[in-house]
Amino acid sequence: MNRTTAYATTTGLALPEQPAAQAREACGPVPSPVLRDLRDRGGRSPHALLFGPRDLVVVTGLPGSGKSTLMRRTVKAARIDSQDTRDRFDRLVPGFLPYAVYRPLVRLAHYVGLRRALRRGKGVVVHDCGTQAWVRAWLAREARRRGGKLHVLLLDVTPQQALEGQRERGRGVSRFAFRRHRGVAARLLRRVEKGDLPSGCGSAVLLDRDAADTLRRIGFTG
């Protein structure tokens, strides 16, 4: 695989890996971020997204956009999904206990698990709720430290599609929280479409529902 370029076929899309020596060269040239728009391809988008062995990937989008579903279907490597953490707690706590009561414990366990996964030094795919920009900043620093890159996979779905996704899973967010997510997601999407990626990101991939459904693998080389 050529690690200095990106290429797309009907079966896979490989994102460029930054060599460790180049990542540590503070005065050297900084490669421009890569943007891949896989929307509106009518199911003809790649079946796989491949990243460097030291890279980190965040999957972001509206609640109900299909982030957890996509990760469970396509990620065979390490994945950290807050929904998995919540599901584990849901099986342990009494059914009458509202989620709001144990939400702080779920979040704490999620970030502890993320830190543990990052310390292994291998590629990790992380569920990003979208409103926690500090998490992306943390991951960007970790990617630089290990000589890799941070990549963003942004699921671009309509609010109606996201709400339908929440109804299908039988779990939603409040109207206030959803409005907040909509604002954050819309701003991030506008930035990415202009090529203005979040600080520290090496690439961004835009996916609509068809492109997400076509994917069969999100993984790492090496």
C-alpha positions as CSV (number, residue, x, y, z in Angstrom):
1,M,0.0,0.0,0.0
2,N,1.2,3.5,-0.8
3,R,1.1,5.3,2.5
4,T,1.6,8.8,1.1
5,T,-1.5,8.9,-1.1
6,A,-5.2,8.1,-0.7
7,Y,-7.1,6.0,-3.2
8,A,-10.6,4.7,-3.7
9,T,-12.0,1.7,-5.4
10,T,-15.3,0.0,-5.3
11,T,-14.0,-2.2,-2.5
12,G,-11.9,-0.1,-0.3
13,L,-10.6,3.4,0.6
14,A,-7.1,3.7,2.2
15,L,-6.3,6.9,4.0
16,P,-2.7,8.1,4.1
17,E,-0.6,7.2,7.1
18,Q,1.9,9.7,8.4
19,P,5.3,8.1,9.0
20,A,6.4,8.3,12.7
21,A,9.6,10.2,11.8
22,Q,7.6,12.8,9.9
23,A,5.1,13.2,12.7
24,R,7.9,14.0,15.2
25,E,9.6,16.4,12.9
26,A,8.2,19.7,14.3
27,C,9.9,21.9,11.7
28,G,9.1,19.7,8.7
29,P,6.3,20.1,6.2
30,V,2.8,19.4,7.5
31,P,0.7,17.4,5.1
32,S,-2.7,18.9,4.2
33,P,-5.7,17.1,5.7
34,V,-7.5,14.7,3.3
35,L,-11.3,15.0,2.7
36,R,-13.2,12.2,1.2
37,D,-16.9,12.8,0.4
38,L,-18.7,9.4,-0.1
39,R,-22.2,10.8,-0.1
40,D,-24.6,10.6,-3.0
41,R,-22.9,7.6,-4.6
42,G,-26.0,5.4,-4.7
43,G,-24.4,2.5,-2.9
44,R,-21.3,2.6,-5.1
45,S,-19.0,3.8,-2.3
46,P,-16.1,1.7,-0.9
47,H,-16.8,-1.4,1.1
48,A,-13.8,-0.8,3.5
49,L,-12.0,2.1,5.1
50,L,-8.4,1.4,6.1
51,F,-6.1,3.5,8.3
52,G,-2.5,3.3,9.5
53,P,-1.6,0.9,12.4
54,R,-1.1,3.8,14.9
55,D,-4.1,5.9,13.8
56,L,-7.2,6.7,15.7
57,V,-10.7,7.1,14.2
58,V,-13.7,8.9,15.7
59,V,-17.2,8.2,14.3
60,T,-19.5,11.2,14.9
61,G,-23.0,12.3,13.9
62,L,-26.4,13.0,15.3
63,P,-27.9,10.7,18.0
64,G,-29.8,8.0,16.0
65,S,-27.6,8.5,12.9
66,G,-26.3,4.9,13.2
67,K,-22.9,5.3,14.7
68,S,-23.1,2.3,17.1
69,T,-24.7,0.1,14.4
70,L,-22.0,1.0,11.9
71,M,-19.2,0.3,14.5
72,R,-20.6,-3.1,15.6
73,R,-21.0,-4.3,12.0
74,T,-17.7,-3.1,10.6
75,V,-15.0,-2.8,13.3
76,K,-13.2,-6.0,14.1
77,A,-10.3,-4.2,15.8
78,A,-10.5,-2.3,19.1
79,R,-13.6,-0.2,19.4
80,I,-14.8,2.1,22.3
81,D,-18.5,2.9,22.2
82,S,-20.3,4.6,25.0
83,Q,-23.4,2.8,24.0
84,D,-21.7,-0.6,24.8
85,T,-20.8,0.8,28.2
86,R,-24.4,2.0,28.9
87,D,-25.7,-1.4,27.8
88,R,-23.5,-3.1,30.4
89,F,-24.7,-0.9,33.1
90,D,-28.3,-1.3,32.0
91,R,-28.0,-5.1,32.6
92,L,-26.6,-4.5,36.1
93,V,-28.7,-1.8,37.6
94,P,-32.3,-2.2,38.8
95,G,-34.9,-1.5,36.0
96,F,-36.6,1.2,38.0
97,L,-33.5,3.3,38.3
98,P,-33.5,6.2,35.8
99,Y,-30.5,6.5,33.5
100,A,-29.9,10.1,34.7
101,V,-28.9,8.6,38.1
102,Y,-26.1,6.4,36.9
103,R,-25.1,8.4,33.7
104,P,-22.0,9.8,35.4
105,L,-20.8,6.3,36.2
106,V,-21.4,5.3,32.6
107,R,-19.3,8.2,31.3
108,L,-16.5,7.6,33.8
109,A,-16.4,3.9,32.8
110,H,-16.4,4.9,29.1
111,Y,-13.4,7.2,29.4
112,V,-11.5,4.8,31.7
113,G,-12.0,2.1,29.0
114,L,-10.9,4.6,26.3
115,R,-7.7,5.5,28.2
116,R,-6.9,1.8,28.7
117,A,-7.4,1.1,24.9
118,L,-5.2,4.0,23.9
119,R,-2.4,2.8,26.2
120,R,-2.1,-0.3,24.1
121,G,-0.7,1.8,21.2
122,K,-2.8,0.2,18.5
123,G,-5.5,1.6,16.2
124,V,-8.8,2.3,17.9
125,V,-12.2,3.3,16.6
126,V,-14.1,5.6,19.0
127,H,-17.8,6.6,19.2
128,D,-18.0,10.4,19.4
129,C,-21.2,11.9,20.7
130,G,-20.3,15.1,18.8
131,T,-20.7,17.7,21.6
132,Q,-17.5,16.7,23.4
133,A,-14.8,18.5,21.4
134,W,-12.3,17.9,24.1
135,V,-12.4,14.2,23.4
136,R,-11.3,14.8,19.8
137,A,-8.5,17.1,21.1
138,W,-7.4,14.4,23.5
139,L,-7.4,11.8,20.7
140,A,-5.5,14.1,18.4
141,R,-2.8,14.6,21.0
142,E,-2.6,10.8,21.5
143,A,-2.4,10.2,17.8
144,R,0.5,12.7,17.5
145,R,2.3,11.2,20.5
146,R,2.2,7.7,19.0
147,G,3.2,8.9,15.5
148,G,-0.2,8.4,13.9
149,K,-3.1,10.5,12.8
150,L,-6.6,11.2,13.9
151,H,-9.4,10.6,11.4
152,V,-13.1,11.7,11.5
153,L,-15.9,9.7,10.0
154,L,-19.0,12.0,9.9
155,L,-22.4,10.4,9.3
156,D,-24.5,13.1,7.5
157,V,-28.1,12.2,8.0
158,T,-31.2,14.4,8.2
159,P,-32.8,15.2,11.6
160,Q,-35.8,13.1,10.5
161,Q,-33.6,10.1,9.8
162,A,-31.8,10.5,13.2
163,L,-35.1,10.7,15.0
164,E,-36.4,7.6,13.2
165,G,-33.1,5.8,14.2
166,Q,-33.8,6.8,17.9
167,R,-37.3,5.4,17.6
168,E,-36.1,2.1,16.1
169,R,-33.7,1.5,19.0
170,G,-36.3,2.6,21.5
171,R,-34.0,5.1,23.1
172,G,-33.7,8.8,22.4
173,V,-32.5,12.1,23.8
174,S,-34.5,15.1,25.0
175,R,-35.6,17.8,22.6
176,F,-33.1,20.2,24.2
177,A,-30.2,17.8,23.9
178,F,-31.2,17.0,20.3
179,R,-31.2,20.7,19.3
180,R,-27.8,21.1,20.8
181,H,-26.5,18.1,18.9
182,R,-28.1,19.4,15.7
183,G,-26.3,22.8,16.1
184,V,-22.9,21.2,16.8
185,A,-23.2,18.6,14.0
186,A,-24.3,21.3,11.5
187,R,-21.3,23.5,12.3
188,L,-18.9,20.6,12.1
189,L,-20.3,19.5,8.8
190,R,-20.0,23.0,7.3
191,R,-16.4,23.2,8.5
192,V,-15.5,19.8,7.1
193,E,-17.2,20.5,3.7
194,K,-14.9,23.5,3.4
195,G,-11.9,21.5,4.2
196,D,-11.5,23.1,7.6
197,L,-11.0,20.0,9.7
198,P,-10.9,20.0,13.5
199,S,-7.4,20.7,14.9
200,G,-5.1,17.7,14.7
201,C,-7.2,15.7,12.2
202,G,-5.4,14.1,9.3
203,S,-8.5,13.3,7.3
204,A,-12.3,13.3,7.3
205,V,-14.7,11.0,5.5
206,L,-18.3,12.1,4.9
207,L,-20.9,9.3,4.8
208,D,-24.6,9.4,4.1
209,R,-26.9,6.5,5.1
210,D,-26.3,4.6,1.8
211,A,-22.5,4.9,2.1
212,A,-22.6,3.7,5.7
213,D,-24.8,0.7,4.8
214,T,-22.3,-0.2,2.0
215,L,-19.4,-0.3,4.4
216,R,-18.3,-3.8,5.6
217,R,-15.0,-3.0,7.3
218,I,-13.3,-0.2,9.2
219,G,-9.8,-1.3,10.1
220,F,-6.1,-0.7,10.3
221,T,-3.2,-1.8,8.2
222,G,-0.2,-3.6,9.5
